[in-house]
Amino acid sequence: MPGGGGKIEHDRDACVGHGRCYVLAPDVFDEDERGHGVLKLASVPAELQDQARAAAENCPEDAISFQPDDAT
């Protein structure tokens, strides 16, 4: 996939702590003391784009959005 990474956003209010984000994207997300996802970074480098996309696609609450830089 050519191009850069992208931007990821996380709605902490919508998160209920399933933990899929930090399991699927450990370089992008961490967990807080309650087991809820916490962003490690907001600007995703190209090499972490697949992790960011997987986290967004697998969040049951749709609390994560990922916009790749190369999206049209």
Residue pairs with C-beta under 8 A, 6 or more apart in sequence:
1 46
1 49
1 70
2 70
3 46
3 68
3 69
3 70
4 45
4 46
4 68
4 69
4 70
5 43
5 44
5 45
5 46
5 47
5 48
5 49
5 52
5 68
5 69
6 43
6 44
6 49
6 52
6 66
6 67
6 68
6 69
6 70
6 71
7 42
7 43
7 44
7 66
7 67
7 69
8 28
8 39
8 41
8 42
8 44
8 52
8 55
8 56
8 64
8 65
8 66
8 67
9 42
9 64
9 65
9 66
10 21
10 29
10 37
10 38
10 39
10 63
10 64
11 61
11 63
11 64
12 36
12 38
12 63
14 61
14 62
14 63
15 36
15 37
15 61
15 63
16 36
16 60
16 61
17 34
17 35
17 36
17 37
18 59
18 60
18 61
19 31
19 35
19 37
20 55
20 58
20 59
20 60
21 28
21 29
21 37
21 55
21 58
21 59
21 64
22 29
22 30
22 31
22 37
22 38
24 51
24 54
24 55
24 58
25 48
25 51
25 52
25 54
25 55
26 51
27 40
27 48
27 51
28 39
28 40
28 41
28 44
28 48
28 51
28 52
28 55
29 37
29 38
29 39
29 40
29 55
30 37
30 38
30 40
31 37
31 38
32 38
37 55
37 63
37 64
44 52
44 66
49 68
52 66
53 66
53 68
55 64
55 66
56 64
56 65
56 66
